[in-house]
Amino acid sequence: MSEVPEVRPPMVTPVRVIIAVCLIAPFVAMLWVGSYARTDPTLIGVPFFYWYQMLWVLISTALTMTAYKLWQRDQRARKGGAGK
């Protein structure tokens, strides 16, 4: 008798690539200091260097939340589970 091998979904999927991009983007933005190491333009008197970083705090929060929700959805789909 021959056994039927277990079929597994692929490890790298488009959703997982999106998750990775969501999590890597803030690191790239903050490590590329040359892109924001200046004072102009100012926002309400705050130099660009500072408000750009503070903006990335909000963007990073949104991207991390998006990655988490996509990960949850991906895991439910892999387990074949239904529900929220």
N, C-alpha and C positions, 0 to 999 in steps of 0.2 A: 504494500500500500504506500502511496506517496502522500506526503502531507502538503497541504496548501500553505505557502508562506504567508505570514501576516503582512498585510499591506499597510504601510505607514504613510501619513502625509509628508510631503517634503519639508525639510527643516528651514530652508530659506524660501520665504514667500513674499509677495509684494507687501503684505501688511507688516511683516517683520522688518522689511527694509524701511518702511515709513516710520516704524517705531524707532529704529536705530537712528534715522536722520533726526527725528524729534529730540532724541537724547544727546546726540553729538553736536547739533547746531549751536547750543549755548557755549559749549567748550571752545569751539572754533571761533565764535564771535569774540569771546573774552581773551583768548590766547593771541589773536591777531591785533595786538596793541597798536600797531602802526595805523590801523584804520580809525582809531578814535583818540589818539594822543594829540589832541589839540583843544583849544578853548572856544573857538567859534564853530558853529553858531551857538549862541547862548539861548536858554529858554527860561524866561522870567528871571534873568540875571544869573542863572546857574550855568557854568561852563559846560560845553559839550561833553568833556571827559567824564563828568559826574552824572549828568542826566542820561547819557547813553547807557552807562552801567546800570543805573536804576531801572531804566526801561527794560533791560535784559532780565532783570529780576522778575518782572511781570510776564515777559515773553516766555522765560524758562518755566514759570509756573504753569502757564497754559500748555506749553509743549509737553511737559511731564504729565500733566493730567490727560492730555490727548493720548500719549503713549500708553498710559496705564489703562485707559478705557479700551484702546485697541488690543492691548495684551489680554485683557479679560475676555473680550469678544473672541479673540483667536483661541484662547484656551477652551472656552465653551464649545466652539466649533470643532476642535480636535477631539473633545471628549464626547461629542454628539449630544451634548446636553441642551435642553431647552430652558427657557426662562430668562429672566433679566440679569 
